Amino acid sequence: ALTSEKERKIRMVQLRTVSKREKILFPVVLLLLVALLLPDAAPLLGMFCFGNLMRESGVVERLSDTVQNGLINIVTIFLGLSVGAKLVAD
């Protein structure tokens, strides 16, 4: 095993509760920073941030459920194709 039995029995406590505002601002700020520093990774992280934003906003509950279940497979394929299309053979 990678961990000992003693390590697996450790119970982690949450240091503080994260506010709703922080949960919504995190994907937005993260995407802005990544788009400025690593523009090639922006589409990949953009999808990640969009999913988190949809889930945390709570406004589009049905759409969020659809994305979490069926649509994620289609989006993953398109994202892989778009990242693969940007690759250059040397």
N, C-alpha and C positions, 0 to 999 in steps of 0.2 A: 504494500500500500504506500501511497505517497505521503500520508499523514499518520501520526500515531493515534491511538485510541484516546489519549488524553487531549490531543488537539481537536479531535472531532467532538468532544464533549463540551468544548468552550461555548458558552452562550454569549452572543454579541448583543450589546444594548445600543439603542439609537442615541447618539449624542444630543441631538435636538430635532425638533420637527421642522420639516421643510415647508415653507409657505407656498400657497398656490401661485403667488406672483413669481417666486423663484423658479418654480417648475415650468412656468410659461416663458419666462425670460431666458432661461438656460439655452434652449435650442436656438433662439434668435441670436443671442450674443455669440454662441459657439459658431454658428454658420457665418456670421459676419467676420469673425476672426479668421476662420479657415479660408473663406473666400479671398481675404486680403493676403494671407501668408502662403496658402497652397491652392491656387485657383484650379489646378487639375483635379483635386480631390473634392471640390465643391459639389458636383452632382451626387457623389456617393454619400457624403455627409448631409447634403440637402434632403435626401430621402429619409435618412435617419431622423433628422431634426423635424421634418414635416410630420412623420409618424408620431413622434413624441408630443408635438404641439397639438395634433388632433386628439390624442388620447387625454392629455391634461386639460385641454380647454373644456371638454365635456359638452360642447355645443352640438357637435355632429356625432352623436352616439351611434346611430345606425351605420353611418359611413365608417366610423372607426371600427365597429365590429366587422364590417365587410372587409376592410383593409387588413385587419389582423388575421382573418381566416383565409378567404379565397383569393383575394387580389394580390397578396404578398408574393405568390409564386410567379405571377405574370410580371409584376414590377421587378422582381429579382432577375428574371430573364432579360428584360429590356435594359436594366442597369448593367448587367454583365456585357451585353452587346455594345452598349454605348461606351463603356470603359475599354472594351477590347478594340473598338474601332479607333480609339485614340492612340493605341500602341503603334510604335514605329519599329520596323525591323532594321537593324544596322548591318 
